[in-house]
Each structure stands twice: as structure tokens, then as C-alpha cells.
Amino acid sequence: MPSIGNPAIGLLPVTQGSQIIPYRTPDEIREGFETYSEQFDRMLPEGAKLSRHCTGMAWSEGPVYFSEGDYLLWSDIPNDRIVKWSDAEGLTVFRQPAGYTNGHFRDRQGRLVSCEHGGRRISRTERDGTVVTLVDSYRGKRLNSPNDLVVKSDDTIWFTDPPYGILSDWEGHKSDSELGANYVFRFDPASNELEIVGDDFDHPNGICFSPDESVMYIADTGAPGHIRVFDVIDGRRLANSRVFAEVRPGVADGFRVDVDGNLFTSAHDGIQVYSPDSELLGKILVPEERTANCTFGGPGKSRLYIAADKSLYSIELNTTGAQTP
């Protein structure tokens, strides 16, 4: 499938860090769909096809959609840049350097909120383009390297803080952890209160609420290699932890839900779709070595964008993403 991005953007030299190690051999990489339920079949329009928009990234993460302008931003972490895709303009650089950003979300005012490995912080891009720090420490100790986040309807920011950005210079700056553990946090921008809501993770990663925010999904890309689901108590605590899914091959990185509560999660073979009851409904196979994140976009929020290894893909579906704005 040919790239239709701007070839002039290219790859910037990466002089530090380790090389990306393939997770799948070429004969294991396939494209198409695997269907395990009629529900998944109904999600696929007639003639559904995965489209590759551009390639040339070192490692793609954290897609976020902007309806005003109909464009997508995502992180090319090792090249320390946020890149932008629109059907009208193709591939362009949105910001560089970018603090080795990873996950992105938008707050209720439409502003970009980002996890930065390099700055070891949660930052926000104001409407005038100014980037400000929201939080970068817990009780006087620097965060590890915030990875993924979600903004709740009460404006609080929930985020994961594994060590990936401080393990080497590939996705940030090699350093020791000051916290000595990897937590899930809840941050209230109104009060500047930062509290731990999850303390029993190995490497917490992807994070997402259900459509009604009654439950939260969190991936652990460390030793457990699974997705857990929690009840959200009083809008600020997590309880009743249980395993939601063990995604294979590989592990889940990031995910989003549709309006029916189905979970669309990354895996090494593409996007796997689970019902709210943990049933694997089907797979959207992506022809890359690994897949990182996805998000819904497009005018009707029915276009699933997929950040996969070195490329950006999308597919139109017969379902609607639940995230706002």
C-alpha cells in the first residue's frame, strides 16, 4: 500500500538510544480482519478497508483528533516531534522539539494536554500556542515519564507514569526514578492536587474511561501484560480491580471506546475489539511490526485513526467514538 504523505518531511537523525527491535517477522504481518462475532461484522461497512496515510516515523504514539480543521496530531517520540495529518495538507510537523511527548488528550475547553517524557510532566498547549506545565512532581519528587492520559468530565486529568522515558535516551532522557515506583495519578487543575489512584502496577500504560465514566480501563505493559478494569468511586477513586483482557500477541498499549462501550485496543497484530463483557469481537489487522494507539475522529467520529509503529492508518467504521470534545 503506497504512502501518500509528504516525502520531504523524512526522518530526522536519531543519534542516541537503542534500535527498534521487530516484534513480528515479515511472514507474520498480515492485513485485513478477523471476525469472531456478528457484532464486529456490523461494525465494518461494506468494502471496509484500512488506509495508510503516511509513514517515516520512528515510533508513533498518542493520536488526538481536532474537529475544527479536521486534523490529527500524534507523537513521533524518538524524533522528539509532534506531527500532524490532514486530508487537505498531508503530513506536516506541528512542533519540534516537543519534550518527547507520548499520549495526548483534549480538555473540556479543547486545549491540547500532553504527556512529556523529556520534561517528565503533564503540559498544556494554550490557545496562543504557549506550552505550560500543569504538574511535574509528587511530594517534591519528579515524575517518571507520564505516558498516557484522559480528561474526565469534571476536568480532572488521570494519567499513567511508567519509566519508559527514563530507561534510555531513545524516548526521553536516561535517568533514575525519584519515585521508586510506577503509579497512576489523578490531577485536579483547579486545586493543583495530585493523588495516587493506582499503586500496584508494574508498568501502567494506556488509560481510558467507559462512556459513562463509571469504570476505568488501564493497561499494564510490564510483567502482567494485561488490561484491568476498575469501578470509579465518587468520581475520584478506583476500586474492585479485575482483569479485563489479556491481549495477545504482544500487549495492549493504548485504547479508546465507542458509544456502546466496546474497547478498541492496540496489540502487536493491530487493533483488537472487545465488548464491555470482555468478549473478543474481532481484529483489524495492521501491516506493521506493532501497533501503539488509536482514537476516533472524522466529522461523525466514526473514523478510527491508528498510530502503528512507523505509520498512520485509518478506517471508517459503523460505530461512533465516545470521547469528547
C-alpha positions, 0 to 999 in steps of 0.5 A: 500500500503506497504512502501518500504523505509528504516525502520531504518531511523524512526522518530526522537523525536519531543519534542516541538510544537503542534500535527498534527491535521487530516484534513480528517477522515479515511472514507474520504481518498480515492485513485485513480482519478477523471476525469472531462475532456478528457484532464486529461484522456490523461494525465494518461497512461494506468494502471496509478497508484500512488506509495508510496515510503516511509513514517515516516515523520512528515510533508513533504514539498518542493520536488526538483528533481536532474537529475544527480543521479536521486534523490529527496530531500524534507523537513521533517520540524518538524524533522528539516531534509532534506531527500532524495529518490532514486530508487537505495538507498531508503530513506536516510537523506541528512542533519540534522539539516537543519534550518527547511527548507520548499520549495526548488528550483534549480538555473540556475547553479543547486545549491540547494536554500532553504527556512529556517524557523529556520534561517528565510532566503533564503540559498544556498547549494554550490557545496562543500556542504557549506550552505550560506545565500543569504538574511535574512532581509528587511530594517534591519528587519528579515524575517518571515519564507520564505516558498516557492520559484522559480528561474526565468530565469534571476536568480532572486529568488521570494519567499513567507514569511508567519509566519508559522515558527514563530507561534510555535516551531513545524516548526521553532522557536516561535517568533514575526514578525519584519515585521508586515506583510506577503509579497512576495519578489523578490531577485536579487543575483547579486545586493543583492536587495530585493523588495516587489512584493506582499503586500496584502496577508494574508498568501502567500504560494506556488509560481510558474511561467507559462512556459513562465514566463509571469504570476505568480501563488501564493497561499494564505493559510490564510483567502482567501484560494485561488490561484491568478494569476498575469501578470509579468511586465518587468520581475520584477513586478506583476500586474492585480491580479485575482483569479485563483482557489479556491481549495477545500477541504482544500487549495492549498499549493504548485504547479508546471506546465507542458509544456502546462501550466496546474497547478498541485496543492496540496489540502487536497484530493491530487493533483488537475489539472487545465488548464491555463483557470482555468478549473478543469481537474481532481484529483489524489487522495492521501491516506493521511490526506493532501497533501503539494507539488509536482514537476516533475522529472524522466529522461523525467520529466514526473514523478510527485513526491508528498510530502503528509503529512507523505509520498512520492508518485509518478506517471508517467504521459503523460505530461512533467514538465516545470521547469528547470534545 
